[in-house]
Amino acid sequence: MKRSIAQGEHDDRPASGLVGGEIKFDPELPDEKIAAIRRLNLGKVEKLYFEFSEEQWKVLDSLGVPGQWIVPDPEDANILDCSFSFSRGIENRFLIAWVGPEHRVNDVSSRSDDELLESLRSLLQRFTDKKDLVPKALKVKRTSWAQDPFIGGSWSYRPSGSKPEDMDTLSEPLGSELQLLFAGEATHPNYFGTVHGAFFSGVREADRILEHQKKP
């Protein structure tokens, strides 16, 4: 569903709503801002959290399973070969997988929890000859940033063809009375793609409003 934003309204939709054209403005945004939006993109990456029992984790340690590794993407891929890295969580007993790119994210998102658990076990068996001893994780939790209508992806990035100043252009307010302000990590030229970039952009716009209110 498309959402139109008129003067005086507030909208907290993510950058995906701008990039995907789901958010329309009345009146329309200036051409240079529309062009900057169209040159940006939103990445699609998901995270999987696999939990093991303490006893299972001890077995993995004894089998020499590494604490971090990068998975290739062969043509005969295991489901989780789409994960471009694995690492242990802050607490041992957890393996964290980063999944991408987009076509792999869509594949993993369509899989059942049991399919992912079996896929991880098969992947871990590559590290040892004692394959029967490799335990199956207890459960998996997953993000769903790409499927969430209020998120639509993971973070913004500058694809080929974008310009360094695009995020500055996107962050510029509209209207002599600051009728329309833009914030979010996609509007920060240095820290786009990060939580602190989103935070700093919010501080920037709050400061902008405060400075504007000081004017006679």
HELIX and SHEET records of a PDB file:
HELIX    1   1 ALA A   15  VAL A   19  1                                   5    
HELIX    2   2 ASP A   31  ARG A   39  1                                   9    
HELIX    3   3 GLU A   54  SER A   62  1                                   9    
HELIX    4   4 ILE A   79  CYS A   82  5                                   4    
HELIX    5   5 GLU A  102  SER A  109  1                                   8    
HELIX    6   6 ASP A  113  LEU A  124  1                                  12    
HELIX    7   7 GLN A  125  PHE A  127  5                                   3    
HELIX    8   8 LYS A  131  LEU A  133  5                                   3    
HELIX    9   9 ASP A  166  SER A  171  1                                   6    
HELIX   10  10 GLU A  185  THR A  187  5                                   3    
HELIX   11  11 VAL A  195  GLN A  213  1                                  19    
SHEET    1   A 2 ARG A   3  ALA A   6  0                                        
SHEET    2   A 2 ILE A  23  ASP A  26  1                                        
SHEET    1   B 2 ASN A  41  LEU A  42  0                                        
SHEET    2   B 2 SER A 156  TYR A 157 -1                                        
SHEET    1   C 5 GLN A  68  TRP A  69  0                                        
SHEET    2   C 5 SER A  83  ARG A  88 -1                                        
SHEET    3   C 5 PHE A  94  VAL A  99 -1                                        
SHEET    4   C 5 GLU A  46  GLU A  51 -1                                        
SHEET    5   C 5 LYS A 139  ARG A 142 -1                                        
END                                                                             
